[in-house]
Every structure is written in structure tokens, then in C-alpha cells.
Amino acid sequence: MGIAAAIGLLSPFPFYYCLWNWPQSWVELCGRGRDPSKIMAHVAHFLKLVQFISLFSVSSFHWPPPLYFWPLFAFGQFLNFRVYQLLGEAGTYYGVRFGKHIPWVTEFPFGVIKDPQYVGSIISLLACLSWVPFQYTLLWVLGYVFMMQVESKEDPSTRAKPLL
């Protein structure tokens, strides 16, 4: 079960890596007249479900959670919600790589926290440490750190062109 859970936890990261590095291929795969960000969102939600099922399969829940759970989880989800609120679906799901104009945001958490969506997710994962074995939390966090590194290098010349 441990290897299957680890594979499930890591399943989204190759997908994100490929989309970030070869966005034109994704646009072409999606086809003319289809929004690549929206389709990416659907695939990402499915992969997130696989991650959660994998995580739940190795977790042991007890109630109540430790006191540190509530502030960490609340702040992590606040960051995730704020990023989505400020950028929208296209901004959150690589719209800039798919040729969409995403306005730069200077409101909190942008400009204060580098990669706030990943930081929020990492904080939320750390909140669950009392339930999830450390190695699985670490594996998922390392996936986010990997994506932060991949996404730190964005070459505008490699952005996808919309299909006409």
C-alpha cells in the first residue's frame, strides 16, 4: 500500500511539469475552441482526488486534532483561496503559459510570499502531520518544492500560441 500511496501522491507533478515546459502541446491536445486552463483544472482536480485518496489510505484519524492544526490549516486555505480569488481559474491553472493575459497582482499574498499557492498547500499539509505519516507528507511537500523550482523559470518565448 505504501508504494501505491507514494505514486498517488506524486501523480500530479509530472503532469504539471509537462504542461509548464511544453504548453503548446497541451493547447494542441485540447483542440480548437477549448480553454486549456479549464481542461487543465478538470485534470488537476482529478489528480488532486487521487492524491487525497492516497493520503487517506495511509492516514490514521483521531479527534480532536492538535491545537496547531486549526491556525495552520486555516492560514494555508486562506492563501489558496486568496490566490484563486486574485488570479481566477486561468491564472491558477497556467493561463499565462497558454497565451492568456494574466494581470500581475500586488495584493496580499503576492509580493509578500513567493509562490503563495504552494506555500498555502504546504502549510495545510503540515497541519495534518498528526494524522499522516511523516514520509508521505514530506513526499508531497517535496513535490511542491520541485514545482516551485520548475515554475521559477518562465521564458515568455515558450508560451503557447492559441489555435486559430
RAUR-V74512 format. One record per residue. N is the residue number from 1. RES is the residue in one letter. SS is DSSP state (A for helix, B for strand, O for the rest). OMEGA is omega in radians with two decimals (NA if undefined). Layout:
BEGIN
<<N & RES & SS & OMEGA> <N & RES & SS & OMEGA>>
END
This chain:
BEGIN
<<1 & M & O & -3.09> <2 & G & A & -3.14> <3 & I & A & 3.11> <4 & A & A & 3.11> <5 & A & A & 3.12> <6 & A & A & 3.11> <7 & I & A & 3.11> <8 & G & A & 3.12> <9 & L & A & -3.10> <10 & L & A & -3.00> <11 & S & A & -3.12> <12 & P & A & -2.96> <13 & F & A & 3.03> <14 & P & A & 3.10> <15 & F & A & 3.13> <16 & Y & A & 3.13> <17 & Y & A & -3.14> <18 & C & A & 3.13> <19 & L & A & -3.11> <20 & W & A & -3.05> <21 & N & A & -3.12> <22 & W & O & -3.07> <23 & P & A & -3.12> <24 & Q & A & 3.10> <25 & S & A & 3.13> <26 & W & A & 3.12> <27 & V & A & 3.13> <28 & E & A & 3.10> <29 & L & A & 3.13> <30 & C & A & 3.09> <31 & G & O & -3.11> <32 & R & O & 3.06> <33 & G & O & 3.13> <34 & R & O & -3.11> <35 & D & O & -3.10> <36 & P & A & 3.11> <37 & S & A & -3.14> <38 & K & A & 3.12> <39 & I & A & 3.07> <40 & M & A & 3.13> <41 & A & A & 3.13> <42 & H & A & 3.12> <43 & V & A & -3.14> <44 & A & A & 3.10> <45 & H & A & 3.09> <46 & F & A & 3.14> <47 & L & A & 3.07> <48 & K & A & 3.07> <49 & L & A & 3.08> <50 & V & A & 3.11> <51 & Q & A & -3.12> <52 & F & A & 3.11> <53 & I & A & 3.11> <54 & S & A & 3.14> <55 & L & A & 3.14> <56 & F & A & -3.11> <57 & S & A & -3.12> <58 & V & O & -3.08> <59 & S & B & 3.02> <60 & S & O & -3.04> <61 & F & O & 3.03> <62 & H & O & -3.12> <63 & W & O & -0.03> <64 & P & O & 3.07> <65 & P & O & 3.09> <66 & P & O & -3.08> <67 & L & A & -3.13> <68 & Y & A & -3.12> <69 & F & A & -2.99> <70 & W & A & 3.14> <71 & P & A & 3.14> <72 & L & A & -3.11> <73 & F & A & -3.13> <74 & A & A & -3.13> <75 & F & A & 3.11> <76 & G & A & 3.13> <77 & Q & A & 3.06> <78 & F & A & 3.12> <79 & L & A & 3.14> <80 & N & A & 3.14> <81 & F & A & -3.10> <82 & R & A & 3.12> <83 & V & A & 3.14> <84 & Y & A & 3.14> <85 & Q & A & -3.08> <86 & L & A & -3.07> <87 & L & A & -3.07> <88 & G & A & -3.08> <89 & E & A & -3.10> <90 & A & A & 3.14> <91 & G & A & -3.13> <92 & T & A & -3.07> <93 & Y & O & 2.96> <94 & Y & O & 3.12> <95 & G & A & -3.14> <96 & V & A & 3.12> <97 & R & A & -3.12> <98 & F & A & 3.03> <99 & G & O & 3.12> <100 & K & O & 3.07> <101 & H & O & 3.11> <102 & I & O & -3.12> <103 & P & O & 3.10> <104 & W & O & -3.11> <105 & V & O & 3.11> <106 & T & O & 3.14> <107 & E & O & 3.10> <108 & F & O & 0.24> <109 & P & O & -3.13> <110 & F & O & -3.11> <111 & G & O & 3.11> <112 & V & O & -3.11> <113 & I & O & 3.08> <114 & K & O & -3.12> <115 & D & O & -3.05> <116 & P & A & 3.14> <117 & Q & A & 3.12> <118 & Y & A & 3.09> <119 & V & A & 3.11> <120 & G & A & 3.12> <121 & S & A & 3.12> <122 & I & A & 3.12> <123 & I & A & 3.11> <124 & S & A & 3.10> <125 & L & A & 3.14> <126 & L & A & 3.08> <127 & A & A & -3.07> <128 & C & O & -3.07> <129 & L & O & -3.13> <130 & S & O & -3.10> <131 & W & O & -3.00> <132 & V & B & 3.08> <133 & P & O & -3.03> <134 & F & A & -3.05> <135 & Q & A & 3.13> <136 & Y & A & 3.06> <137 & T & A & 3.13> <138 & L & A & -3.14> <139 & L & A & -3.14> <140 & W & A & 3.12> <141 & V & A & 3.11> <142 & L & A & 3.04> <143 & G & A & 3.10> <144 & Y & A & 3.12> <145 & V & A & 3.08> <146 & F & A & -3.12> <147 & M & A & 3.07> <148 & M & A & 3.11> <149 & Q & A & 3.14> <150 & V & A & -3.06> <151 & E & A & 3.11> <152 & S & O & 3.14> <153 & K & O & -3.13> <154 & E & O & 3.12> <155 & D & O & -3.13> <156 & P & A & -3.13> <157 & S & A & 3.14> <158 & T & A & 3.12> <159 & R & O & -3.11> <160 & A & O & 3.04> <161 & K & O & 3.11> <162 & P & O & 3.09> <163 & L & O & -3.13> <164 & L & O & NA>>
END
